[in-house]
Amino acid sequence: MRIKMKVQNIMVVAGLPAVISYEPEIGMFRGKFLGLSGYCDFISDSIQGLQDEGEISLHEYLEDCSASGIEPYAGQEKLLQIT
């Protein structure tokens, strides 16, 4: 019997927390931002790549929300950023 387990960690990208997990099917790490009103994720094969791709993904998400008039943060107000 083979058991699949995903270990998750938290990483701060551009001041916001993101859950990071390893995806063995694709051999890469996946990050998903917490505290947003929508889904914003990113993938990379390295820690530095996660930082870079996370910043790009978050920037694009915030631009899309602004252009569509959507509140980007959960709970109608920006969560306290982790610094």
MDTraj code that builds the backbone (N, CA, C; nanometers):
import mdtraj as md
import numpy as np

residues = "MET ARG ILE LYS MET LYS VAL GLN ASN ILE MET VAL VAL ALA GLY LEU PRO ALA VAL ILE SER TYR GLU PRO GLU ILE GLY MET PHE ARG GLY LYS PHE LEU GLY LEU SER GLY TYR CYS ASP PHE ILE SER ASP SER ILE GLN GLY LEU GLN ASP GLU GLY GLU ILE SER LEU HIS GLU TYR LEU GLU ASP CYS SER ALA SER GLY ILE GLU PRO TYR ALA GLY GLN GLU LYS LEU LEU GLN ILE THR".split()
xyz = np.array([
    [0.0845, -0.1176, 0.0000],
    [0.0000, 0.0000, 0.0000],
    [0.0889, 0.1238, 0.0000],
    [0.0572, 0.2166, -0.0881],
    [0.1347, 0.3403, -0.0992],
    [0.0495, 0.4558, -0.0492],
    [0.1033, 0.5323, 0.0438],
    [0.0318, 0.6453, 0.1018],
    [0.0920, 0.7739, 0.0475],
    [0.0058, 0.8612, -0.0020],
    [0.0515, 0.9922, -0.0495],
    [0.0264, 1.0944, 0.0591],
    [0.1308, 1.1651, 0.0963],
    [0.1178, 1.2711, 0.1962],
    [0.1788, 1.3983, 0.1398],
    [0.1154, 1.5078, 0.1680],
    [0.1705, 1.6374, 0.1295],
    [0.2087, 1.7120, 0.2557],
    [0.3334, 1.7518, 0.2624],
    [0.3809, 1.8335, 0.3731],
    [0.3658, 1.9787, 0.3304],
    [0.3065, 2.0584, 0.4183],
    [0.2855, 2.1985, 0.3858],
    [0.3618, 2.2878, 0.4824],
    [0.4124, 2.3955, 0.4293],
    [0.4827, 2.4968, 0.5073],
    [0.4257, 2.6330, 0.4705],
    [0.4589, 2.7319, 0.5520],
    [0.4176, 2.8697, 0.5248],
    [0.5407, 2.9501, 0.4842],
    [0.5246, 3.0295, 0.3801],
    [0.6313, 3.1176, 0.3319],
    [0.5698, 3.2563, 0.3146],
    [0.6431, 3.3587, 0.3478],
    [0.5947, 3.4955, 0.3289],
    [0.6498, 3.5479, 0.1963],
    [0.5584, 3.5875, 0.1093],
    [0.5949, 3.6401, -0.0222],
    [0.5301, 3.7774, -0.0362],
    [0.6105, 3.8775, -0.0601],
    [0.5604, 4.0152, -0.0758],
    [0.4754, 4.0566, 0.0441],
    [0.5124, 4.0101, 0.1631],
    [0.4432, 4.0486, 0.2857],
    [0.3203, 3.9672, 0.3191],
    [0.2819, 3.8724, 0.2340],
    [0.1631, 3.7910, 0.2592],
    [0.2004, 3.6438, 0.2772],
    [0.1310, 3.5743, 0.3675],
    [0.1603, 3.4321, 0.3874],
    [0.1056, 3.3475, 0.2727],
    [0.1801, 3.2439, 0.2397],
    [0.1371, 3.1486, 0.1375],
    [0.1684, 3.0079, 0.1874],
    [0.0771, 2.9154, 0.1637],
    [0.0995, 2.7754, 0.1968],
    [0.1818, 2.7155, 0.0833],
    [0.2908, 2.6480, 0.1193],
    [0.3790, 2.5866, 0.0208],
    [0.3730, 2.4354, 0.0370],
    [0.3562, 2.3655, -0.0735],
    [0.3581, 2.2194, -0.0708],
    [0.4387, 2.1695, -0.1900],
    [0.4914, 2.0476, -0.1763],
    [0.5657, 1.9861, -0.2860],
    [0.4697, 1.8986, -0.3646],
    [0.4718, 1.9135, -0.4959],
    [0.3851, 1.8352, -0.5841],
    [0.4706, 1.7303, -0.6559],
    [0.4758, 1.6082, -0.6017],
    [0.5634, 1.5062, -0.6603],
    [0.5269, 1.4689, -0.8040],
    [0.4000, 1.4843, -0.8403],
    [0.3573, 1.4500, -0.9759],
    [0.4272, 1.5353, -1.0813],
    [0.4589, 1.6590, -1.0461],
    [0.5244, 1.7494, -1.1414],
    [0.6662, 1.7864, -1.0978],
    [0.7076, 1.7387, -0.9800],
    [0.8426, 1.7656, -0.9310],
    [0.8695, 1.9116, -0.8997],
    [0.7654, 1.9825, -0.8538],
    [0.7802, 2.1245, -0.8244],
    [0.7073, 2.1604, -0.6956],
    [0.7380, 2.2797, -0.6464],
    [0.6694, 2.3337, -0.5291],
    [0.5530, 2.4205, -0.5765],
    [0.4418, 2.4177, -0.5011],
    [0.3264, 2.5019, -0.5311],
    [0.2982, 2.5894, -0.4100],
    [0.2729, 2.7165, -0.4354],
    [0.2345, 2.8094, -0.3302],
    [0.0945, 2.8608, -0.3548],
    [0.0196, 2.8833, -0.2473],
    [-0.1142, 2.9418, -0.2567],
    [-0.1255, 3.0472, -0.1480],
    [-0.1575, 3.1700, -0.1888],
    [-0.1693, 3.2793, -0.0930],
    [-0.2897, 3.2605, -0.0021],
    [-0.2720, 3.2996, 0.1233],
    [-0.3793, 3.2969, 0.2224],
    [-0.4351, 3.4378, 0.2384],
    [-0.5609, 3.4480, 0.2775],
    [-0.6203, 3.5772, 0.3091],
    [-0.6691, 3.6581, 0.1909],
    [-0.6745, 3.5963, 0.0739],
    [-0.7251, 3.6668, -0.0436],
    [-0.8690, 3.6245, -0.0705],
    [-0.9425, 3.7085, -0.1388],
    [-1.0826, 3.6769, -0.1689],
    [-1.0959, 3.5788, -0.2850],
    [-0.9891, 3.5591, -0.3602],
    [-0.9887, 3.4662, -0.4728],
    [-0.8693, 3.3729, -0.4651],
    [-0.8529, 3.2939, -0.5682],
    [-0.7450, 3.1952, -0.5727],
    [-0.6246, 3.2538, -0.6445],
    [-0.5102, 3.2479, -0.5797],
    [-0.3866, 3.2992, -0.6383],
    [-0.2746, 3.2028, -0.6016],
    [-0.2235, 3.1290, -0.7008],
    [-0.1174, 3.0337, -0.6719],
    [0.0003, 3.0542, -0.7663],
    [0.1072, 2.9781, -0.7420],
    [0.2296, 2.9898, -0.8196],
    [0.3102, 2.8624, -0.8008],
    [0.3946, 2.8287, -0.8985],
    [0.4772, 2.7085, -0.8892],
    [0.6206, 2.7402, -0.9290],
    [0.7128, 2.6591, -0.8754],
    [0.8539, 2.6721, -0.9104],
    [0.9283, 2.5479, -0.8623],
    [1.0497, 2.5325, -0.9116],
    [1.1320, 2.4201, -0.8683],
    [1.2360, 2.4607, -0.7638],
    [1.2312, 2.5870, -0.7178],
    [1.3278, 2.6325, -0.6172],
    [1.2636, 2.7339, -0.5227],
    [1.3280, 2.7557, -0.4095],
    [1.2786, 2.8523, -0.3118],
    [1.2830, 2.9939, -0.3697],
    [1.3946, 3.0300, -0.4313],
    [1.4042, 3.1634, -0.4920],
    [1.3004, 3.1797, -0.6019],
    [1.2796, 3.0730, -0.6780],
    [1.1778, 3.0766, -0.7821],
    [1.0390, 3.0981, -0.7252],
    [1.0111, 3.0382, -0.6081],
    [0.8820, 3.0595, -0.5425],
    [0.8638, 3.2062, -0.5062],
    [0.9688, 3.2674, -0.4523],
    [0.9617, 3.4103, -0.4188],
    [0.9320, 3.4925, -0.5442],
    [1.0071, 3.4665, -0.6488],
    [0.9921, 3.5434, -0.7731],
    [0.8546, 3.5218, -0.8361],
    [0.8153, 3.3963, -0.8521],
    [0.6867, 3.3644, -0.9149],
    [0.5695, 3.4099, -0.8284],
    [0.5860, 3.4013, -0.6957],
    [0.4815, 3.4470, -0.6050],
    [0.4569, 3.5960, -0.6179],
    [0.5648, 3.6733, -0.6268],
    [0.5504, 3.8181, -0.6427],
    [0.4814, 3.8527, -0.7745],
    [0.5179, 3.7829, -0.8810],
    [0.4551, 3.8063, -1.0116],
    [0.3066, 3.7712, -1.0059],
    [0.2764, 3.6544, -0.9505],
    [0.1375, 3.6082, -0.9426],
    [0.0517, 3.7022, -0.8589],
    [0.1041, 3.7456, -0.7435],
    [0.0289, 3.8359, -0.6571],
    [0.0060, 3.9705, -0.7261],
    [0.1089, 4.0224, -0.7914],
    [0.0964, 4.1498, -0.8631],
    [-0.0131, 4.1410, -0.9697],
    [-0.0136, 4.0332, -1.0477],
    [-0.1150, 4.0154, -1.1521],
    [-0.2542, 4.0004, -1.0915],
    [-0.2642, 3.9270, -0.9805],
    [-0.3929, 3.9085, -0.9125],
    [-0.4485, 4.0433, -0.8659],
    [-0.3630, 4.1244, -0.8023],
    [-0.4071, 4.2549, -0.7527],
    [-0.4472, 4.3479, -0.8676],
    [-0.3730, 4.3433, -0.9781],
    [-0.4087, 4.4238, -1.0957],
    [-0.5437, 4.3809, -1.1523],
    [-0.5662, 4.2494, -1.1619],
    [-0.6940, 4.1982, -1.2134],
    [-0.8098, 4.2397, -1.1233],
    [-0.7895, 4.2299, -0.9923],
    [-0.8946, 4.2704, -0.8981],
    [-0.9260, 4.4184, -0.9133],
    [-0.8229, 4.5003, -0.9243],
    [-0.8421, 4.6445, -0.9388],
    [-0.9184, 4.6769, -1.0674],
    [-0.8796, 4.6132, -1.1765],
    [-0.9445, 4.6384, -1.3052],
    [-1.0907, 4.5935, -1.3056],
    [-1.1219, 4.4914, -1.2246],
    [-1.2583, 4.4370, -1.2201],
    [-1.3414, 4.4934, -1.1062],
    [-1.2809, 4.5792, -1.0229],
    [-1.3526, 4.6357, -0.9087],
    [-1.3816, 4.5344, -0.7997],
    [-1.2941, 4.4361, -0.7850],
    [-1.3117, 4.3297, -0.6857],
    [-1.2201, 4.3558, -0.5668],
    [-1.2723, 4.3400, -0.4455],
    [-1.1908, 4.3501, -0.3240],
    [-1.0971, 4.2289, -0.3219],
    [-0.9647, 4.2509, -0.3246],
    [-0.8721, 4.1383, -0.3340],
    [-0.8513, 4.0606, -0.2037],
    [-0.8803, 4.1234, -0.0910],
    [-0.8525, 4.0595, 0.0372],
    [-0.9797, 4.0053, 0.1003],
    [-0.9688, 3.8929, 0.1675],
    [-1.0831, 3.8317, 0.2351],
    [-1.1305, 3.9221, 0.3480],
    [-1.2592, 3.9220, 0.3747],
    [-1.3128, 3.9986, 0.4869],
    [-1.3261, 4.1467, 0.4605],
    [-1.3183, 4.1893, 0.3344],
    [-1.3375, 4.3285, 0.2943],
    [-1.2307, 4.4248, 0.3444],
    [-1.1282, 4.3770, 0.4103],
    [-1.0199, 4.4674, 0.4485],
    [-0.8881, 4.3919, 0.4412],
    [-0.7847, 4.4627, 0.4138],
    [-0.6530, 4.4026, 0.3992],
    [-0.6074, 4.3441, 0.5317],
    [-0.5609, 4.2207, 0.5262],
    [-0.5089, 4.1571, 0.6459],
    [-0.3767, 4.2217, 0.6844],
    [-0.3445, 4.2162, 0.8104],
    [-0.2163, 4.2664, 0.8573],
    [-0.1056, 4.1889, 0.7875],
    [-0.0191, 4.2589, 0.7196],
    [0.0886, 4.1921, 0.6482],
    [0.1956, 4.1463, 0.7456],
    [0.2541, 4.0332, 0.7143],
    [0.3642, 3.9796, 0.7941],
    [0.4930, 4.0374, 0.7380],
    [0.5746, 4.0949, 0.8245],
    [0.7006, 4.1522, 0.7771],
    [0.8178, 4.0825, 0.8393],
])
top = md.Topology()
chain = top.add_chain()
for i, resn in enumerate(residues, 1):
    res = top.add_residue(resn, chain, resSeq=i)
    for name in ("N", "CA", "C"):
        top.add_atom(name, md.element.get_by_symbol(name[0]), res)
traj = md.Trajectory(xyz[None], top)
